[in-house]
Amino acid sequence: MQDGHALLFLALRLGLLIGVPAAFSLLLRLLGAGRGGAARSIGMGLISGVLVGPGIAGKLAPELAARLFTPGEPVTHALIGMLSVALFVGAWGGRRERRAAPGGGAPALLTAFGTAALSLAMVALPVAIAAAWLFDLDRAPALAMGAAFGSGSAFARVTLRRVRRVGRTRDARLFVGCGLLLSLGVIAALAPPDRVGFLLAPSGAFALGTIAGRLAPLHTRWRARLRGSLLLLMAACSAHLASLVEPTALASGWQPIGFVVLVLLVSDDLAAIGAGLGWLTFGRASMGSGCARRFVESQGLGSSLTMVAFGLALWSLGILDPASHAGAAVTVAVLLRALAGEAVLGVYRAVLDAASSE
């Protein structure tokens, strides 16, 4: 009977995480707001998580909310399964390249890895130092959290928004791909050894989706349908992260709020500086003039959704505890930075356009 009740509450939990963002999205579409993209997906997930988590439902029905959102291995496995499906869909449902990009060989790969490494280091180290200082964290979890903020993109092949030509080049795609691998490697190396297996399912699903995209590319109509399912799944992942944040932990002092503000203020700029240094150091002479535009456009290749995925991965590995001061701050920072990355892309484009026209 206990197992039956646990399964029922797990199903209700997943139903709320998927159904509430879907209802919000449907309402917006009925009001004429269009289908939306990654920003709406993350935003609807954030609002839904606050509603069904400790923020609202936890106050109105604390006993029911406590039973619905009790942590446990079945919950972790279910959410990792949801993330795995999203990664498979993102890798398989992407746009097929009409023409093969010219091969760059070892120099292009070296440029991409060097650029991604500098960009990651410029973000991960300051974020890790700030987290360790503000919350008295050990070195390993602080570095793992920092690595999540400097990730590349697992959804670079999915058309989530208009990305200009410089963002669709081989250089930009290699950059975000290497950034993804480096962040994943850092997190896997610093995770508890008994929980590293939780990374196998999403990593394997992404690899299978990539292979399927090469062997059996989808028709445009099916890509559009899978795009909708991907956004819904990532909204559910965002809702899950938001539902775990304990408001009292976030408002317990200046440290959590200070960390969130610090990440929002400096992380994008530090990542851009690191990427620019990387392209100037490792790249061709022609890369120098366009490194800022290349970085800005590469952030439109699904990097925001990838940040949510890394947040869920940190939680599944036991590195991130959203009920703690540090965990609540990092979780909120992940969600808000993902939203900000989508929101400020247009501003950065306008600034670059204005600068280039002068």
Number of C-alpha atoms within 10 A of each C-alpha: 6 7 8 9 11 16 14 13 18 20 15 15 20 19 12 19 26 21 17 21 29 21 13 17 22 15 12 15 13 11 9 9 11 11 13 15 15 23 21 20 28 28 19 23 33 25 19 28 29 23 17 26 27 24 18 17 18 19 12 12 12 14 11 13 19 14 14 20 20 14 11 9 9 12 20 17 14 14 20 22 16 19 27 23 21 28 29 26 26 29 25 29 28 24 18 16 11 6 6 8 10 8 8 12 8 9 12 18 17 16 23 26 22 23 27 31 20 24 29 28 20 23 26 26 18 18 27 23 16 20 26 18 13 16 17 12 16 12 13 18 21 25 22 27 28 29 26 29 30 30 28 31 26 27 28 26 21 22 19 19 14 10 15 15 10 18 21 18 14 16 23 23 21 22 27 28 20 24 27 24 17 21 26 20 14 17 26 20 13 17 19 15 10 8 13 17 11 18 19 12 17 21 17 14 22 24 16 17 24 22 15 17 21 14 10 11 18 18 11 13 9 12 20 16 11 20 21 16 16 26 25 25 26 26 33 31 30 31 30 26 27 26 27 24 26 22 17 14 17 24 14 11 11 10 19 25 18 14 21 20 15 15 22 18 12 14 22 22 14 20 23 23 18 23 27 25 18 22 28 18 16 18 22 12 10 10 16 15 12 12 21 19 18 25 24 24 21 27 22 25 27 25 25 28 27 23 25 27 26 23 25 22 25 24 18 21 21 13 21 23 20 23 18 17 23 23 25 27 29 29 28 22 23 27 24 21 23 24 22 16 20 23 12 13 16 14 11 15 16 12 11 14 12 10 9 8 6 5
